[in-house]
Amino acid sequence: MNSLAKTTGGTTDLHVLRPGDPAYDDELAGFQTGFTQRPAIIAAASSTDDVIAAVRYAAHRNLPIGVQATGHGLPGASEGGVLITTKRMDGVHIDPQARTVRVQAGVRWSQVVAAAEPYGLAPLNGSAPGVGAVSYTLGGGLGILARKFGYAADHVRALDVVTADGRPRHVTRESDPELYWALLGGGHTFGVVTGLEIGLVPVRTLYGGSLAFDGREVDPAVVLRAYEEWTRSVPDGLTSSFATVPYPDIPALPPRLRGRYVVSVRVAHTGADGERLVAPLRGIGPVLADSLREMPYAESHTIHSDPDFPHTYYGDSAVLSELDMEKAAELLVRTGPDPVDDTMCVVQINHLGGALSRPAPNSVPYREGRFLVRLLAMGGRAEARRLLDPAFALLAPVTIGRALNFAFGAGDRTEGLYDAGTRERLAGLKSQYDPANLFRRNYGVSA
């Protein structure tokens, strides 16, 4: 059980699992159930010392290293190497005076929201409370209030990371500006981030929720066109998205959703004029459901109501310079309610701009984008690709890139995750901090 520490001269009580061990499969289990991971060694880390021991062990043997907290954004199946699981590292500390939170590597956003709420503060978390805070932030972090406050990565004060040489580093913009820049946007490609210090925002309540339409009664393309026109008039402080979900007719779903094709617009706004701003949306057509209201920030996850149970999914994204309405209408036809191979596909189109377009000292790319299209297909990989590839090809003329946090199951396909200049700079830093490319089991760049 302690072999990694002994090999590297450490004193940690790192828990190690190998194939065949009784707890091996349970330790691997995460939110994404569609990919088979069979690492030669699972290092179940409970501390920074555990992470150091695991990285040094892998480096000594030139073994690839993967990192997993909640298992939401896995790139695909893998075999061999070392997987460092961080879910036991779940400490959260709020400093209400400094308006910051310190989180360890395995913390979920639900923990941070709950800890910050008593102080009238909020993190820049995303729509799903079960997502890991660290991986989300390293990939940029497109949150519920993104157009108001920018990416979560823009608010990071400091990072604690163990790099490929097994060295723990405390990184700030002042102490190491290049590594700081690379980590925030570069994902897990430069090391294992064991902790973050992140700025919080003074938000206690917001105006938010969704307007849902029956996509068989109201043309989804009509809703999307009205939504796109509406986004041109809203203030920067209002964050929103458009979505379509073709629900299957199965007993596991509530009766009101079974077999329905639901088209919705989701809204989050911190101003006092929310009702006035959303009024044009209510005129689109008959509403299936309306949950727009003033709510405590702790209830903000109800805006999207993302599924909270593990399941199989494949997905990708496209950052767009503009939304071509003709191509977008064709996209909606292809993805539901009668998609290719009967593969269920969720479409989400996020309105970008606002604070997301502001420069920041990190490697989060494509800040000039106006929309982000996200497609999530349920079922097998081959069926998903037959649906997703032609759909994204439709959008190619206005696509400027992809978003790291929304590449689910794309394997080694890293093209488009960064613009050429950002990729070149990241590759140069990769050659400095991880020349052997040990951290290659998550999305990233190579030296």
LINJO-V468850 format. One line per field, one symbol per residue. ss: DSSP state (~ for helix, > for strand, _ for the rest). phi: phi as a letter, one per 30 degrees, with the letter a starting at -180 (. if undefined). burial: I if it has 9 or more other ideal C-beta (glycine too) atoms within 8 Angstrom, else O. Layout:
ss=???
phi=???
burial=???
//
This chain:
ss=__~~~~~~______>>>______~~~~~___>____>>__>>>>___~~~~~~~~~~~~~~___>>>>_________>>__>>>>______>>>>____>>>>>___>~~~~~~~~~____>_________>~~~~~~_______~~~~__~~~~>>>>>>>_____>>>>>____~~~~~~~~~~_____>>>>>>>>_>___>>>>>>>>>>_____~~~~~~~~~~~~______>>>>>>>>>______________>>>>>>>>>____~~~~~~~~~______>>__>>>>~~~~~~~_______>__>>>>>>>____~~~~~~~~~~~____~~~__>>>>>>>__~~~~_____________>>>>>>>___~~~~~~~~~~~~~~~~~~>>>__~~~_>___________~~~~~~~~~~~~~~______________
phi=.cdddddcidbdcedcbbejdeceddddebddcdcccbddbccddcadeddeddddddddchcdccbbccidcddldabiicccccdddbdbbccdddhbbcbddcdcdeddedddedcicbdcdcdcddddddeedddjiccdcdddbjdeddcdcabcbcdddicdbccbdddadddeedddkcicdclcdcabcbdccdbcbbcakbccbddccceeddddddddddddcddddccaacbbbdddcbddceedcdidcccbccbbbcdcceedddedddcdlecdabcdadbdedcddddchddccdacabaabbdcdacdddddddedddcldbdehhddbccbbcdciidddddbdbcdchdddcbbcbcbccjdddddddddeddddededcdclbcedbccidicdcdidbdeddddddddddddcbddhddbcbelbcd
burial=OIOIIOIIOIOIOIIIIIOOOOOIOOIIOIIIOIIOIOIIIIIIIIOIIIIIIIIIIIIOOOIIIIIIIIIIIIIIOIOOIIIIIIIIIIOIOIIOOOIIIIIIIIIIIIIIIOIIIOOOIIIIIIOIIIIIIIIIIIIIIIIIIIIIIIIIIIIIOIIIIIIIOIOIIOIIOOOOOOIIIIIIIIIIIIIIIIIIIIOIIOIOOIIIIIIIIIIOOIOIIIIIIIIIOIIOOIOOIIIIIIIIIIIOOOOOIOOOOIOIIIIIIIIIIIIOOIOOIIOOIIOIOOIOOIOIOOIOIOOIIIIIOOOOOOIIIIIIIIIIOOIIIOIIIIIIOIIIOOIOOOIIIIIIIIIIOIIIOOOIOIIIIIIOIIIIIIIIIIIOOOIIIIIIOIIIOIIOOIIIIIIIIIIIIIOOOOOOIIIOOIIOIIIOIIIOIIIOIIIIIIIIIOO
//
